[in-house]
Amino acid sequence: MTNIVEVRRLTKTFDGGFQALKSVDLDIKSGEIIALLGPNGAGKTTLISTICGITRATSGTVKIGGHDTVTAYRAARSLVGLVPQEITLEPFEKVISTVRFSRGLFGRAPNDAYLEKVLKSLSLWDKKDSKIMMLSGGMKRRVLIAKALAHEPRVLFLDEPSAGVDVELRKDMWKVVSQLKKDGVTIILTTHYIEEAEAIADRVGVIAKGEILLVENKADLMNRMGQKTLKIDLAEPVETIPKALSKYDLTIEDGGLLFAYDIATDRTGIAGLLADLRTAGLKLTDLQTRQSSLEEIFVSLVSEKDVAVEKEDAT
Ligand SMILES: Nc1ncnc2c1ncn2[C@@H]1O[C@H](COP(=O)(O)OP(=O)(O)OP(=O)(O)O)[C@@H](O)[C@H]1O
């Protein structure tokens, strides 16, 4: 698969001296949905505004569809649609004029049939003649998406699309995003909502303190880093770990035993544990497994980063 976006050693230092991006490398494949996850202040917005050419990089390069965003700004920018985090719309404009204007800005010939399709997909068609100020916050967000799609971009950036929207709109947005993917549009979204990444992304990138910690296929990431826990309910609850089982990494929960194992290994140790339980004279009444979510994986990655930075600061 070809890369539609190529980011190389991108850094951004703001005027006050704060370094928000530290030598970021990122390849985005044509047609994929990639979710960039990171805590507040991680640099997600700075990264996508720099990729889109709205914020000037301090060093490094970005190519979109092979066009450098500095030396071939117009060609690169015309391939990109950006849905910003903040609502930036003209309150007195009508919905339809807003999207027509945006299409014109990119030098695209008028195409009301296309704009009708976009507005319908976002359930905005019946609002096309309403002024922006008459719309609810959720509808304004839909208009932002329509505006970003008006010039038929090949790459769509969504900065925190779910911030402050209700569950219904979030689900609608996921539908629009999946349809766009089917139409061949590449999608990059930043989010705090891990469930969003879990639901729609093909790959997940984790960013913290201006650095990309990893970019990986979502399913592989969950398999590689995910832990499963086996809960063993016992006929006779225990308060301490029986000596015969001391070689296993066990904890006690509600009188039963919890056994954490790695999904990625072939030998989980479960069979041996169950055999040793029987030898120890413990009768099990039930077994349940649970898998760590992307959220737990993300929290552990980001906290590892915090520890690493503290160590660096201390030396
Ligand atoms: N114009 C600016 N001048 C100085 N520092 C800035 C500027 N814009 C952003 N920053 C800083 O850069 C860091 C990254 O900010 P950014 O908005 O990219 O984070 P984010 O990951 O998008 O956060 P959030 O999830 O809260 O939106 C923050 O520490 C922020 O304070």
The ligand as an ORCA input file, in Angstrom:
! r2SCAN-3c Opt
* xyz 0 1
  N       0.677     28.542     20.148
  C       1.274     27.885     21.129
  N       2.259     28.447     21.838
  C       2.896     27.772     22.827
  N       2.589     26.505     23.199
  C       1.590     25.899     22.539
  C       0.873     26.550     21.481
  N      -0.049     25.674     21.000
  C       0.072     24.534     21.727
  N       1.059     24.671     22.650
  C       1.504     23.654     23.618
  O       1.923     22.508     22.898
  C       1.530     21.327     23.606
  C       0.740     20.437     22.675
  O      -0.531     21.036     22.446
  P      -1.612     20.354     21.499
  O      -2.785     21.264     21.410
  O      -0.964     19.926     20.241
  O      -1.974     19.062     22.357
  P      -3.122     17.992     22.135
  O      -2.475     16.645     22.209
  O      -3.902     18.307     20.907
  O      -3.978     18.245     23.445
  P      -5.565     18.168     23.699
  O      -5.880     16.724     23.748
  O      -5.673     18.812     25.039
  O      -6.245     18.914     22.590
  C       0.773     21.787     24.830
  O       1.660     21.759     25.927
  C       0.358     23.197     24.505
  O       0.269     23.981     25.662
*
